[in-house]
Amino acid sequence: MIKDLYENEFSKMVGTFYSDVLGYDVEVWYDKNISQECVEKNIQYFNHLDNGFLESICIAIKRYYQAYNQIFPDLCDEIPESILADFEEEPTSILKYLSIGTYSLDEWNLIDTNIPVLHLSGGCAWSGDKGITIAAKNNQLLYVGPWRATCNIWNNSMKPSRLDEMFNYATELPTTP
């Protein structure tokens, strides 16, 4: 399942796998002490996401696009105007505007090896060098927004900063009356 596996200069294991969800190869990075079996279980989880959960990820990606388009409309002029109409017909159509490059798996406790996680990062057509990160744990979407190197998926006690919350489109922001 993982092709061309090697250890990089940062002591991370790196390889590629084909993403059924995205339709192209994605690079996987993981700590050496995480078993390949555990990594492959997470890849299988990603490749067989529940349709409802995949749709919730796409809805969050749409919120990210809409917010970015509202703040920087001139940077979004090359995006086809049909992006939102296409989304209404088929929510997963928004995935074609992403170029996910990495699926990262960081160290976690042995008791957590059966909890599936996503930590996807890459580019998206509308945000230039800001990119996109998607993080989820156990079918709960935690973060969708500008690229982040770390997401602290396993630290439930750490409160995100106000800035992180402002640019996290995983949950709909409350509207003021």
N, C-alpha and C positions, 0 to 999 in steps of 0.2 A: 504494500500500500504506500509506504514512504519510499520515495526513490532518491538516489544520489545522496545518501546520508553521510555526513561528516561532522567533525568537531571544528568549530571556527575559532578564531583568535581570542574570543571572549569566553571560551570554555562552554559554549552552548552547542547543542546538537542541532544541526540544520539539515533539512531535506525538503523535498517537494511532494505534493500529493495533488490529485485531480479533485476539484470541488464540483460535485454534482449540482450544488445550489447555484454556483456562479458560472459554471461552464468553462473553466480554465484552471491551470495549475496555480497553486498557492504555495508559498514557502512556509514551512513550519519551523519554529525555533522553540527549543525547550531545554530546561536544565538537565544536566547529565544524570542526576540522581532520580529523575522521573523515568519510570519504565517505558519502553517503547510500546508495550501492550496498553498502558494507560493512555499514552498519546494517541494511539490508533483507535481506542474506544472513543476519545473525544472527536477525532476526525469522522468516525462513523456517525456520531451524534450530529455533527455539523452537516454531513451529507444526507442525513435523513431527518432534518428538522420537521417537527410537527407543523402542518400548514398554517394553523392559527398563530403559532409563535413566530413563524417566518413572516406572516402578514403584519404582526405587531412590530417586528424589526423594520419592515418596509414603511410602516406608518411613521415611525420615529425618524427614519431617513428622510421621508417627505417633509416632516416638521423642520429638520435641519436645513433642507434645501429652501423651504419657504422663508425661514428666518434669514438665511444668508442672502437670498434674493431681495428681501425687504431692506436689509442693511447695505448691501453692495449690488444694486441692480445692474450697474454697468459691467460687473464681472460675470454676470449670468447671461449677457445678451447672446452668447454663442450656444446656449442650451436651447434645444428645440422647444418651441412654445407648447408643443403637445405633451411635454413631460407630465403635467398634472392630469390632462385628459387620458393619457395612456395609463396613468396610475389608477384612475377611477375604473377603467376597464379591467386592468390586471395589475394589482399592487406590486407584484414582483418585477414589473417592467422597470421600476426605478433602479434595480440592481445593475442594469446595463450601463449606468452612469458612474459606477464604482470600478475601481481597479485595485482590489484588495491584494496586497503583496505579501502580508505575513499573518500567520496564526501563531500567537505566542502562548506558551504554557510555562508559567512560573512555578517554582517549588511550592508544594503544599503538604499538609499532614497526610500520613498514610490513611487515616480514617476518612479522608475526603476523596479518595481515589475513585469512588463510584459516583461522585457528583459531577455532572457534565459542565464544562465551561467553554465560553467563547471569548477570545480576545483577538479580534481581527483589526488590522490596520492597513491603510493604503491611501490611495487618492480618490477624489471624486471630482466630477467634471466642473462643479461650480465653485469649489473653494480654493483653487490654486494650491499654494504651498501649505495651507492649513490642513488639508487631508481629512481623513475620517478615522475614527476608532469606534468599534462596536464591542461592548463587553456584556456578557450575560453569565449567570450561574444558575444551574438547575431550572432552566426555562423561565428565569426572571431576568428581564432586560434591566441592566444596571446603568449603562452609559451608551449614548450615541451622540457624537459631536466631533469637534475638531480633534486632530490627532493628539494622542497622549502616549508617552512611552510606557507608563505604568498605570494600572487601574486599581491596584490593591483589591482585587476580587475577593480575597480570602479574609480581609480584615473588616469584620462586621461592626467593630466598635469605633472605627475611625469616621468622624463626620467630615463630609466633603466641604471644601471651602465654598464661600458664597459665589466666587467666580466660576468654580467648577459647576455649581448648581445652575448658574445662569445660562451656561452653554451646553447643558446636558438635555438632549431632546428625547431621552428614553421615556420620560413621562411628560404628559402634557402639562404645561405651566398653567396655574390657575389664572383665570381672567378676573380683572377687577370690575366690580359693578359700575 
